[in-house]
Amino acid sequence: MSTITVKDGTEIYYYKDWGTGQPLFFHHGWPLSGDDRDACLFFLWP
């Protein structure tokens, strides 16, 4: 599982790093998982 730690020490679990350029942040609500955003991301990055 991928993790990243930001400047304030917060750990973000299971991120997806797709494409290049300015980052976009997609957050899912409970009880979904990050995989539920794949259809949206495939639309943005064909």
mmCIF entry with sequence, helices, sheets and N, C-alpha, C, O atoms, coordinates in Angstrom:
data_MODEL
# 
_entry.id   MODEL 
# 
_entity.id                         1 
_entity.type                       polymer 
_entity.pdbx_number_of_molecules   1 
# 
_entity_poly.entity_id                      1 
_entity_poly.type                           'polypeptide(L)' 
_entity_poly.nstd_linkage                   no 
_entity_poly.nstd_monomer                   no 
_entity_poly.pdbx_seq_one_letter_code       MSTITVKDGTEIYYYKDWGTGQPLFFHHGWPLSGDDRDACLFFLWP 
_entity_poly.pdbx_seq_one_letter_code_can   MSTITVKDGTEIYYYKDWGTGQPLFFHHGWPLSGDDRDACLFFLWP 
_entity_poly.pdbx_strand_id                 A 
# 
loop_
_entity_poly_seq.entity_id 
_entity_poly_seq.num 
_entity_poly_seq.mon_id 
_entity_poly_seq.hetero 
1 1  MET n 
1 2  SER n 
1 3  THR n 
1 4  ILE n 
1 5  THR n 
1 6  VAL n 
1 7  LYS n 
1 8  ASP n 
1 9  GLY n 
1 10 THR n 
1 11 GLU n 
1 12 ILE n 
1 13 TYR n 
1 14 TYR n 
1 15 TYR n 
1 16 LYS n 
1 17 ASP n 
1 18 TRP n 
1 19 GLY n 
1 20 THR n 
1 21 GLY n 
1 22 GLN n 
1 23 PRO n 
1 24 LEU n 
1 25 PHE n 
1 26 PHE n 
1 27 HIS n 
1 28 HIS n 
1 29 GLY n 
1 30 TRP n 
1 31 PRO n 
1 32 LEU n 
1 33 SER n 
1 34 GLY n 
1 35 ASP n 
1 36 ASP n 
1 37 ARG n 
1 38 ASP n 
1 39 ALA n 
1 40 CYS n 
1 41 LEU n 
1 42 PHE n 
1 43 PHE n 
1 44 LEU n 
1 45 TRP n 
1 46 PRO n 
# 
_struct_asym.id          A 
_struct_asym.entity_id   1 
# 
loop_
_struct_conf.conf_type_id 
_struct_conf.id 
_struct_conf.pdbx_PDB_helix_id 
_struct_conf.beg_label_comp_id 
_struct_conf.beg_label_asym_id 
_struct_conf.beg_label_seq_id 
_struct_conf.pdbx_beg_PDB_ins_code 
_struct_conf.end_label_comp_id 
_struct_conf.end_label_asym_id 
_struct_conf.end_label_seq_id 
_struct_conf.pdbx_end_PDB_ins_code 
_struct_conf.beg_auth_comp_id 
_struct_conf.beg_auth_asym_id 
_struct_conf.beg_auth_seq_id 
_struct_conf.end_auth_comp_id 
_struct_conf.end_auth_asym_id 
_struct_conf.end_auth_seq_id 
_struct_conf.pdbx_PDB_helix_class 
_struct_conf.details 
_struct_conf.pdbx_PDB_helix_length 
HELX_P HELX_P1 AA1 GLY A 34 ? ARG A 37 ? GLY A 34 ARG A 37 5 ? 4 
HELX_P HELX_P2 AA2 ASP A 38 ? LEU A 44 ? ASP A 38 LEU A 44 1 ? 7 
# 
_struct_conf_type.id          HELX_P 
_struct_conf_type.criteria    ? 
_struct_conf_type.reference   ? 
# 
_struct_sheet.id               AA1 
_struct_sheet.type             ? 
_struct_sheet.number_strands   2 
_struct_sheet.details          ? 
# 
_struct_sheet_order.sheet_id     AA1 
_struct_sheet_order.range_id_1   1 
_struct_sheet_order.range_id_2   2 
_struct_sheet_order.offset       ? 
_struct_sheet_order.sense        anti-parallel 
# 
loop_
_struct_sheet_range.sheet_id 
_struct_sheet_range.id 
_struct_sheet_range.beg_label_comp_id 
_struct_sheet_range.beg_label_asym_id 
_struct_sheet_range.beg_label_seq_id 
_struct_sheet_range.pdbx_beg_PDB_ins_code 
_struct_sheet_range.end_label_comp_id 
_struct_sheet_range.end_label_asym_id 
_struct_sheet_range.end_label_seq_id 
_struct_sheet_range.pdbx_end_PDB_ins_code 
_struct_sheet_range.beg_auth_comp_id 
_struct_sheet_range.beg_auth_asym_id 
_struct_sheet_range.beg_auth_seq_id 
_struct_sheet_range.end_auth_comp_id 
_struct_sheet_range.end_auth_asym_id 
_struct_sheet_range.end_auth_seq_id 
AA1 1 THR A 3  ? THR A 5  ? THR A 3  THR A 5  
AA1 2 GLU A 11 ? TYR A 13 ? GLU A 11 TYR A 13 
# 
loop_
_atom_site.group_PDB 
_atom_site.id 
_atom_site.type_symbol 
_atom_site.label_atom_id 
_atom_site.label_alt_id 
_atom_site.label_comp_id 
_atom_site.label_asym_id 
_atom_site.label_entity_id 
_atom_site.label_seq_id 
_atom_site.pdbx_PDB_ins_code 
_atom_site.Cartn_x 
_atom_site.Cartn_y 
_atom_site.Cartn_z 
_atom_site.occupancy 
_atom_site.B_iso_or_equiv 
_atom_site.pdbx_formal_charge 
_atom_site.auth_seq_id 
_atom_site.auth_comp_id 
_atom_site.auth_asym_id 
_atom_site.auth_atom_id 
_atom_site.pdbx_PDB_model_num 
ATOM 1   N N  . MET A 1 1  ? 0.851   -1.173 0.000   1.00 0.00 ? 1  MET A N  1 
ATOM 2   C CA . MET A 1 1  ? 0.000   0.000  0.000   1.00 0.00 ? 1  MET A CA 1 
ATOM 3   C C  . MET A 1 1  ? 0.896   1.236  0.000   1.00 0.00 ? 1  MET A C  1 
ATOM 4   O O  . MET A 1 1  ? 1.862   1.309  0.760   1.00 0.00 ? 1  MET A O  1 
ATOM 5   N N  . SER A 1 2  ? 0.577   2.192  -0.844  1.00 0.00 ? 2  SER A N  1 
ATOM 6   C CA . SER A 1 2  ? 1.368   3.404  -0.968  1.00 0.00 ? 2  SER A CA 1 
ATOM 7   C C  . SER A 1 2  ? 1.002   4.401  0.121   1.00 0.00 ? 2  SER A C  1 
ATOM 8   O O  . SER A 1 2  ? -0.174  4.578  0.438   1.00 0.00 ? 2  SER A O  1 
ATOM 9   N N  . THR A 1 3  ? 2.000   5.047  0.688   1.00 0.00 ? 3  THR A N  1 
ATOM 10  C CA . THR A 1 3  ? 1.762   6.108  1.664   1.00 0.00 ? 3  THR A CA 1 
ATOM 11  C C  . THR A 1 3  ? 2.665   7.295  1.342   1.00 0.00 ? 3  THR A C  1 
ATOM 12  O O  . THR A 1 3  ? 3.703   7.152  0.697   1.00 0.00 ? 3  THR A O  1 
ATOM 13  N N  . ILE A 1 4  ? 2.248   8.457  1.804   1.00 0.00 ? 4  ILE A N  1 
ATOM 14  C CA . ILE A 1 4  ? 3.054   9.663  1.681   1.00 0.00 ? 4  ILE A CA 1 
ATOM 15  C C  . ILE A 1 4  ? 2.864   10.460 2.969   1.00 0.00 ? 4  ILE A C  1 
ATOM 16  O O  . ILE A 1 4  ? 1.764   10.500 3.519   1.00 0.00 ? 4  ILE A O  1 
ATOM 17  N N  . THR A 1 5  ? 3.928   11.090 3.447   1.00 0.00 ? 5  THR A N  1 
ATOM 18  C CA . THR A 1 5  ? 3.854   11.928 4.635   1.00 0.00 ? 5  THR A CA 1 
ATOM 19  C C  . THR A 1 5  ? 4.042   13.379 4.217   1.00 0.00 ? 5  THR A C  1 
ATOM 20  O O  . THR A 1 5  ? 5.025   13.718 3.559   1.00 0.00 ? 5  THR A O  1 
ATOM 21  N N  . VAL A 1 6  ? 3.100   14.236 4.597   1.00 0.00 ? 6  VAL A N  1 
ATOM 22  C CA . VAL A 1 6  ? 3.161   15.655 4.234   1.00 0.00 ? 6  VAL A CA 1 
ATOM 23  C C  . VAL A 1 6  ? 3.893   16.440 5.324   1.00 0.00 ? 6  VAL A C  1 
ATOM 24  O O  . VAL A 1 6  ? 4.252   15.886 6.363   1.00 0.00 ? 6  VAL A O  1 
ATOM 25  N N  . LYS A 1 7  ? 4.108   17.732 5.076   1.00 0.00 ? 7  LYS A N  1 
ATOM 26  C CA . LYS A 1 7  ? 4.937   18.561 5.962   1.00 0.00 ? 7  LYS A CA 1 
ATOM 27  C C  . LYS A 1 7  ? 4.521   18.534 7.425   1.00 0.00 ? 7  LYS A C  1 
ATOM 28  O O  . LYS A 1 7  ? 5.381   18.551 8.305   1.00 0.00 ? 7  LYS A O  1 
ATOM 29  N N  . ASP A 1 8  ? 3.222   18.491 7.706   1.00 0.00 ? 8  ASP A N  1 
ATOM 30  C CA . ASP A 1 8  ? 2.786   18.525 9.104   1.00 0.00 ? 8  ASP A CA 1 
ATOM 31  C C  . ASP A 1 8  ? 2.788   17.145 9.768   1.00 0.00 ? 8  ASP A C  1 
ATOM 32  O O  . ASP A 1 8  ? 2.343   17.005 10.907  1.00 0.00 ? 8  ASP A O  1 
ATOM 33  N N  . GLY A 1 9  ? 3.285   16.131 9.063   1.00 0.00 ? 9  GLY A N  1 
ATOM 34  C CA . GLY A 1 9  ? 3.383   14.791 9.622   1.00 0.00 ? 9  GLY A CA 1 
ATOM 35  C C  . GLY A 1 9  ? 2.194   13.896 9.333   1.00 0.00 ? 9  GLY A C  1 
ATOM 36  O O  . GLY A 1 9  ? 2.199   12.725 9.714   1.00 0.00 ? 9  GLY A O  1 
ATOM 37  N N  . THR A 1 10 ? 1.173   14.422 8.667   1.00 0.00 ? 10 THR A N  1 
ATOM 38  C CA . THR A 1 10 ? 0.005   13.624 8.320   1.00 0.00 ? 10 THR A CA 1 
ATOM 39  C C  . THR A 1 10 ? 0.386   12.576 7.287   1.00 0.00 ? 10 THR A C  1 
ATOM 40  O O  . THR A 1 10 ? 1.044   12.888 6.294   1.00 0.00 ? 10 THR A O  1 
ATOM 41  N N  . GLU A 1 11 ? -0.029  11.328 7.517   1.00 0.00 ? 11 GLU A N  1 
ATOM 42  C CA . GLU A 1 11 ? 0.215   10.259 6.557   1.00 0.00 ? 11 GLU A CA 1 
ATOM 43  C C  . GLU A 1 11 ? -1.029  10.035 5.713   1.00 0.00 ? 11 GLU A C  1 
ATOM 44  O O  . GLU A 1 11 ? -2.128  9.878  6.244   1.00 0.00 ? 11 GLU A O  1 
ATOM 45  N N  . ILE A 1 12 ? -0.855  10.020 4.418   1.00 0.00 ? 12 ILE A N  1 
ATOM 46  C CA . ILE A 1 12 ? -1.942  9.738  3.491   1.00 0.00 ? 12 ILE A CA 1 
ATOM 47  C C  . ILE A 1 12 ? -1.696  8.340  2.947   1.00 0.00 ? 12 ILE A C  1 
ATOM 48  O O  . ILE A 1 12 ? -0.634  8.051  2.394   1.00 0.00 ? 12 ILE A O  1 
ATOM 49  N N  . TYR A 1 13 ? -2.692  7.476  3.110   1.00 0.00 ? 13 TYR A N  1 
ATOM 50  C CA . TYR A 1 13 ? -2.567  6.086  2.704   1.00 0.00 ? 13 TYR A CA 1 
ATOM 51  C C  . TYR A 1 13 ? -3.205  5.859  1.348   1.00 0.00 ? 13 TYR A C  1 
ATOM 52  O O  . TYR A 1 13 ? -4.211  6.478  1.001   1.00 0.00 ? 13 TYR A O  1 
ATOM 53  N N  . TYR A 1 14 ? -2.608  4.972  0.601   1.00 0.00 ? 14 TYR A N  1 
ATOM 54  C CA . TYR A 1 14 ? -3.145  4.492  -0.662  1.00 0.00 ? 14 TYR A CA 1 
ATOM 55  C C  . TYR A 1 14 ? -3.451  5.627  -1.640  1.00 0.00 ? 14 TYR A C  1 
ATOM 56  O O  . TYR A 1 14 ? -4.605  5.859  -1.998  1.00 0.00 ? 14 TYR A O  1 
ATOM 57  N N  . TYR A 1 15 ? -2.432  6.307  -2.052  1.00 0.00 ? 15 TYR A N  1 
ATOM 58  C CA . TYR A 1 15 ? -2.593  7.353  -3.054  1.00 0.00 ? 15 TYR A CA 1 
ATOM 59  C C  . TYR A 1 15 ? -2.221  6.803  -4.419  1.00 0.00 ? 15 TYR A C  1 
ATOM 60  O O  . TYR A 1 15 ? -1.503  5.808  -4.521  1.00 0.00 ? 15 TYR A O  1 
ATOM 61  N N  . LYS A 1 16 ? -2.704  7.445  -5.455  1.00 0.00 ? 16 LYS A N  1 
ATOM 62  C CA . LYS A 1 16 ? -2.370  7.067  -6.827  1.00 0.00 ? 16 LYS A CA 1 
ATOM 63  C C  . LYS A 1 16 ? -1.687  8.254  -7.485  1.00 0.00 ? 16 LYS A C  1 
ATOM 64  O O  . LYS A 1 16 ? -2.217  9.365  -7.474  1.00 0.00 ? 16 LYS A O  1 
ATOM 65  N N  . ASP A 1 17 ? -0.535  8.025  -8.046  1.00 0.00 ? 17 ASP A N  1 
ATOM 66  C CA . ASP A 1 17 ? 0.255   9.070  -8.682  1.00 0.00 ? 17 ASP A CA 1 
ATOM 67  C C  . ASP A 1 17 ? 0.212   8.829  -10.183 1.00 0.00 ? 17 ASP A C  1 
ATOM 68  O O  . ASP A 1 17 ? 1.001   8.051  -10.718 1.00 0.00 ? 17 ASP A O  1 
ATOM 69  N N  . TRP A 1 18 ? -0.720  9.505  -10.862 1.00 0.00 ? 18 TRP A N  1 
ATOM 70  C CA . TRP A 1 18 ? -0.915  9.328  -12.303 1.00 0.00 ? 18 TRP A CA 1 
ATOM 71  C C  . TRP A 1 18 ? -0.591  10.620 -13.021 1.00 0.00 ? 18 TRP A C  1 
ATOM 72  O O  . TRP A 1 18 ? -0.893  11.701 -12.516 1.00 0.00 ? 18 TRP A O  1 
ATOM 73  N N  . GLY A 1 19 ? 0.017   10.527 -14.186 1.00 0.00 ? 19 GLY A N  1 
ATOM 74  C CA . GLY A 1 19 ? 0.229   11.698 -15.031 1.00 0.00 ? 19 GLY A CA 1 
ATOM 75  C C  . GLY A 1 19 ? 1.357   12.591 -14.557 1.00 0.00 ? 19 GLY A C  1 
ATOM 76  O O  . GLY A 1 19 ? 2.164   12.221 -13.703 1.00 0.00 ? 19 GLY A O  1 
ATOM 77  N N  . THR A 1 20 ? 1.386   13.779 -15.141 1.00 0.00 ? 20 THR A N  1 
ATOM 78  C CA . THR A 1 20 ? 2.413   14.761 -14.821 1.00 0.00 ? 20 THR A CA 1 
ATOM 79  C C  . THR A 1 20 ? 1.748   16.122 -14.637 1.00 0.00 ? 20 THR A C  1 
ATOM 80  O O  . THR A 1 20 ? 0.562   16.289 -14.921 1.00 0.00 ? 20 THR A O  1 
ATOM 81  N N  . GLY A 1 21 ? 2.516   17.080 -14.164 1.00 0.00 ? 21 GLY A N  1 
ATOM 82  C CA . GLY A 1 21 ? 2.012   18.440 -14.022 1.00 0.00 ? 21 GLY A CA 1 
ATOM 83  C C  . GLY A 1 21 ? 1.430   18.723 -12.653 1.00 0.00 ? 21 GLY A C  1 
ATOM 84  O O  . GLY A 1 21 ? 1.734   18.040 -11.674 1.00 0.00 ? 21 GLY A O  1 
ATOM 85  N N  . GLN A 1 22 ? 0.580   19.754 -12.602 1.00 0.00 ? 22 GLN A N  1 
ATOM 86  C CA . GLN A 1 22 ? -0.031  20.206 -11.357 1.00 0.00 ? 22 GLN A CA 1 
ATOM 87  C C  . GLN A 1 22 ? -0.866  19.092 -10.723 1.00 0.00 ? 22 GLN A C  1 
ATOM 88  O O  . GLN A 1 22 ? -1.721  18.514 -11.394 1.00 0.00 ? 22 GLN A O  1 
ATOM 89  N N  . PRO A 1 23 ? -0.634  18.779 -9.440  1.00 0.00 ? 23 PRO A N  1 
ATOM 90  C CA . PRO A 1 23 ? -1.402  17.693 -8.816  1.00 0.00 ? 23 PRO A CA 1 
ATOM 91  C C  . PRO A 1 23 ? -2.849  18.089 -8.530  1.00 0.00 ? 23 PRO A C  1 
ATOM 92  O O  . PRO A 1 23 ? -3.155  19.252 -8.266  1.00 0.00 ? 23 PRO A O  1 
ATOM 93  N N  . LEU A 1 24 ? -3.721  17.098 -8.591  1.00 0.00 ? 24 LEU A N  1 
ATOM 94  C CA . LEU A 1 24 ? -5.117  17.229 -8.183  1.00 0.00 ? 24 LEU A CA 1 
ATOM 95  C C  . LEU A 1 24 ? -5.351  16.267 -7.032  1.00 0.00 ? 24 LEU A C  1 
ATOM 96  O O  . LEU A 1 24 ? -4.772  15.181 -6.995  1.00 0.00 ? 24 LEU A O  1 
ATOM 97  N N  . PHE A 1 25 ? -6.183  16.657 -6.113  1.00 0.00 ? 25 PHE A N  1 
ATOM 98  C CA . PHE A 1 25 ? -6.478  15.827 -4.947  1.00 0.00 ? 25 PHE A CA 1 
ATOM 99  C C  . PHE A 1 25 ? -7.941  15.420 -4.988  1.00 0.00 ? 25 PHE A C  1 
ATOM 100 O O  . PHE A 1 25 ? -8.829  16.274 -4.981  1.00 0.00 ? 25 PHE A O  1 
ATOM 101 N N  . PHE A 1 26 ? -8.192  14.123 -5.032  1.00 0.00 ? 26 PHE A N  1 
ATOM 102 C CA . PHE A 1 26 ? -9.551  13.587 -4.977  1.00 0.00 ? 26 PHE A CA 1 
ATOM 103 C C  . PHE A 1 26 ? -9.702  12.846 -3.659  1.00 0.00 ? 26 PHE A C  1 
ATOM 104 O O  . PHE A 1 26 ? -8.877  12.002 -3.310  1.00 0.00 ? 26 PHE A O  1 
ATOM 105 N N  . HIS A 1 27 ? -10.743 13.163 -2.943  1.00 0.00 ? 27 HIS A N  1 
ATOM 106 C CA . HIS A 1 27 ? -11.001 12.535 -1.653  1.00 0.00 ? 27 HIS A CA 1 
ATOM 107 C C  . HIS A 1 27 ? -12.334 11.798 -1.721  1.00 0.00 ? 27 HIS A C  1 
ATOM 108 O O  . HIS A 1 27 ? -13.327 12.334 -2.211  1.00 0.00 ? 27 HIS A O  1 
ATOM 109 N N  . HIS A 1 28 ? -12.344 10.579 -1.229  1.00 0.00 ? 28 HIS A N  1 
ATOM 110 C CA . HIS A 1 28 ? -13.584 9.813  -1.201  1.00 0.00 ? 28 HIS A CA 1 
ATOM 111 C C  . HIS A 1 28 ? -14.196 9.907  0.187   1.00 0.00 ? 28 HIS A C  1 
ATOM 112 O O  . HIS A 1 28 ? -13.489 10.118 1.172   1.00 0.00 ? 28 HIS A O  1 
ATOM 113 N N  . GLY A 1 29 ? -15.482 9.755  0.262   1.00 0.00 ? 29 GLY A N  1 
ATOM 114 C CA . GLY A 1 29 ? -16.182 9.777  1.541   1.00 0.00 ? 29 GLY A CA 1 
ATOM 115 C C  . GLY A 1 29 ? -16.365 8.373  2.095   1.00 0.00 ? 29 GLY A C  1 
ATOM 116 O O  . GLY A 1 29 ? -16.190 7.381  1.387   1.00 0.00 ? 29 GLY A O  1 
ATOM 117 N N  . TRP A 1 30 ? -16.710 8.310  3.340   1.00 0.00 ? 30 TRP A N  1 
ATOM 118 C CA . TRP A 1 30 ? -16.961 7.025  3.967   1.00 0.00 ? 30 TRP A CA 1 
ATOM 119 C C  . TRP A 1 30 ? -18.239 6.447  3.395   1.00 0.00 ? 30 TRP A C  1 
ATOM 120 O O  . TRP A 1 30 ? -19.175 7.228  3.221   1.00 0.00 ? 30 TRP A O  1 
ATOM 121 N N  . PRO A 1 31 ? -18.381 5.223  3.096   1.00 0.00 ? 31 PRO A N  1 
ATOM 122 C CA . PRO A 1 31 ? -17.496 4.070  3.254   1.00 0.00 ? 31 PRO A CA 1 
ATOM 123 C C  . PRO A 1 31 ? -16.818 3.658  1.950   1.00 0.00 ? 31 PRO A C  1 
ATOM 124 O O  . PRO A 1 31 ? -16.464 2.490  1.789   1.00 0.00 ? 31 PRO A O  1 
ATOM 125 N N  . LEU A 1 32 ? -16.634 4.572  1.036   1.00 0.00 ? 32 LEU A N  1 
ATOM 126 C CA . LEU A 1 32 ? -16.026 4.248  -0.255  1.00 0.00 ? 32 LEU A CA 1 
ATOM 127 C C  . LEU A 1 32 ? -14.519 4.087  -0.127  1.00 0.00 ? 32 LEU A C  1 
ATOM 128 O O  . LEU A 1 32 ? -13.925 4.417  0.899   1.00 0.00 ? 32 LEU A O  1 
ATOM 129 N N  . SER A 1 33 ? -13.918 3.574  -1.190  1.00 0.00 ? 33 SER A N  1 
ATOM 130 C CA . SER A 1 33 ? -12.456 3.475  -1.239  1.00 0.00 ? 33 SER A CA 1 
ATOM 131 C C  . SER A 1 33 ? -11.948 4.346  -2.383  1.00 0.00 ? 33 SER A C  1 
ATOM 132 O O  . SER A 1 33 ? -12.733 4.819  -3.205  1.00 0.00 ? 33 SER A O  1 
ATOM 133 N N  . GLY A 1 34 ? -10.654 4.555  -2.435  1.00 0.00 ? 34 GLY A N  1 
ATOM 134 C CA . GLY A 1 34 ? -10.061 5.346  -3.501  1.00 0.00 ? 34 GLY A CA 1 
ATOM 135 C C  . GLY A 1 34 ? -10.314 4.754  -4.875  1.00 0.00 ? 34 GLY A C  1 
ATOM 136 O O  . GLY A 1 34 ? -10.292 5.475  -5.873  1.00 0.00 ? 34 GLY A O  1 
ATOM 137 N N  . ASP A 1 35 ? -10.553 3.460  -4.940  1.00 0.00 ? 35 ASP A N  1 
ATOM 138 C CA . ASP A 1 35 ? -10.817 2.809  -6.223  1.00 0.00 ? 35 ASP A CA 1 
ATOM 139 C C  . ASP A 1 35 ? -12.140 3.264  -6.832  1.00 0.00 ? 35 ASP A C  1 
ATOM 140 O O  . ASP A 1 35 ? -12.348 3.113  -8.036  1.00 0.00 ? 35 ASP A O  1 
ATOM 141 N N  . ASP A 1 36 ? -13.025 3.812  -6.028  1.00 0.00 ? 36 ASP A N  1 
ATOM 142 C CA . ASP A 1 36 ? -14.307 4.287  -6.539  1.00 0.00 ? 36 ASP A CA 1 
ATOM 143 C C  . ASP A 1 36 ? -14.152 5.524  -7.417  1.00 0.00 ? 36 ASP A C  1 
ATOM 144 O O  . ASP A 1 36 ? -15.086 5.888  -8.132  1.00 0.00 ? 36 ASP A O  1 
ATOM 145 N N  . ARG A 1 37 ? -13.011 6.165  -7.379  1.00 0.00 ? 37 ARG A N  1 
ATOM 146 C CA . ARG A 1 37 ? -12.746 7.355  -8.192  1.00 0.00 ? 37 ARG A CA 1 
ATOM 147 C C  . ARG A 1 37 ? -12.123 7.011  -9.550  1.00 0.00 ? 37 ARG A C  1 
ATOM 148 O O  . ARG A 1 37 ? -11.949 7.903  -10.381 1.00 0.00 ? 37 ARG A O  1 
ATOM 149 N N  . ASP A 1 38 ? -11.788 5.765  -9.788  1.00 0.00 ? 38 ASP A N  1 
ATOM 150 C CA . ASP A 1 38 ? -11.088 5.389  -11.017 1.00 0.00 ? 38 ASP A CA 1 
ATOM 151 C C  . ASP A 1 38 ? -11.836 5.808  -12.279 1.00 0.00 ? 38 ASP A C  1 
ATOM 152 O O  . ASP A 1 38 ? -11.208 6.287  -13.223 1.00 0.00 ? 38 ASP A O  1 
ATOM 153 N N  . ALA A 1 39 ? -13.151 5.643  -12.325 1.00 0.00 ? 39 ALA A N  1 
ATOM 154 C CA . ALA A 1 39 ? -13.914 6.015  -13.520 1.00 0.00 ? 39 ALA A CA 1 
ATOM 155 C C  . ALA A 1 39 ? -13.760 7.507  -13.805 1.00 0.00 ? 39 ALA A C  1 
ATOM 156 O O  . ALA A 1 39 ? -13.630 7.908  -14.962 1.00 0.00 ? 39 ALA A O  1 
ATOM 157 N N  . CYS A 1 40 ? -13.774 8.317  -12.773 1.00 0.00 ? 40 CYS A N  1 
ATOM 158 C CA . CYS A 1 40 ? -13.583 9.769  -12.912 1.00 0.00 ? 40 CYS A CA 1 
ATOM 159 C C  . CYS A 1 40 ? -12.169 10.065 -13.397 1.00 0.00 ? 40 CYS A C  1 
ATOM 160 O O  . CYS A 1 40 ? -11.976 10.901 -14.279 1.00 0.00 ? 40 CYS A O  1 
ATOM 161 N N  . LEU A 1 41 ? -11.189 9.389  -12.830 1.00 0.00 ? 41 LEU A N  1 
ATOM 162 C CA . LEU A 1 41 ? -9.803  9.639  -13.205 1.00 0.00 ? 41 LEU A CA 1 
ATOM 163 C C  . LEU A 1 41 ? -9.518  9.174  -14.633 1.00 0.00 ? 41 LEU A C  1 
ATOM 164 O O  . LEU A 1 41 ? -8.761  9.829  -15.348 1.00 0.00 ? 41 LEU A O  1 
ATOM 165 N N  . PHE A 1 42 ? -10.102 8.074  -15.053 1.00 0.00 ? 42 PHE A N  1 
ATOM 166 C CA . PHE A 1 42 ? -9.916  7.607  -16.425 1.00 0.00 ? 42 PHE A CA 1 
ATOM 167 C C  . PHE A 1 42 ? -10.501 8.597  -17.422 1.00 0.00 ? 42 PHE A C  1 
ATOM 168 O O  . PHE A 1 42 ? -10.001 8.727  -18.539 1.00 0.00 ? 42 PHE A O  1 
ATOM 169 N N  . PHE A 1 43 ? -11.569 9.302  -17.019 1.00 0.00 ? 43 PHE A N  1 
ATOM 170 C CA . PHE A 1 43 ? -12.149 10.340 -17.872 1.00 0.00 ? 43 PHE A CA 1 
ATOM 171 C C  . PHE A 1 43 ? -11.185 11.526 -18.016 1.00 0.00 ? 43 PHE A C  1 
ATOM 172 O O  . PHE A 1 43 ? -11.042 12.086 -19.102 1.00 0.00 ? 43 PHE A O  1 
ATOM 173 N N  . LEU A 1 44 ? -10.532 11.899 -16.923 1.00 0.00 ? 44 LEU A N  1 
ATOM 174 C CA . LEU A 1 44 ? -9.607  13.038 -16.953 1.00 0.00 ? 44 LEU A CA 1 
ATOM 175 C C  . LEU A 1 44 ? -8.283  12.717 -17.635 1.00 0.00 ? 44 LEU A C  1 
ATOM 176 O O  . LEU A 1 44 ? -7.701  13.581 -18.291 1.00 0.00 ? 44 LEU A O  1 
ATOM 177 N N  . TRP A 1 45 ? -7.803  11.490 -17.487 1.00 0.00 ? 45 TRP A N  1 
ATOM 178 C CA . TRP A 1 45 ? -6.541  11.061 -18.089 1.00 0.00 ? 45 TRP A CA 1 
ATOM 179 C C  . TRP A 1 45 ? -6.808  9.867  -19.000 1.00 0.00 ? 45 TRP A C  1 
ATOM 180 O O  . TRP A 1 45 ? -6.597  8.722  -18.600 1.00 0.00 ? 45 TRP A O  1 
ATOM 181 N N  . PRO A 1 46 ? -7.274  10.130 -20.230 1.00 0.00 ? 46 PRO A N  1 
ATOM 182 C CA . PRO A 1 46 ? -7.614  9.023  -21.138 1.00 0.00 ? 46 PRO A CA 1 
ATOM 183 C C  . PRO A 1 46 ? -6.403  8.246  -21.602 1.00 0.00 ? 46 PRO A C  1 
ATOM 184 O O  . PRO A 1 46 ? -6.537  7.291  -22.366 1.00 0.00 ? 46 PRO A O  1 
# 
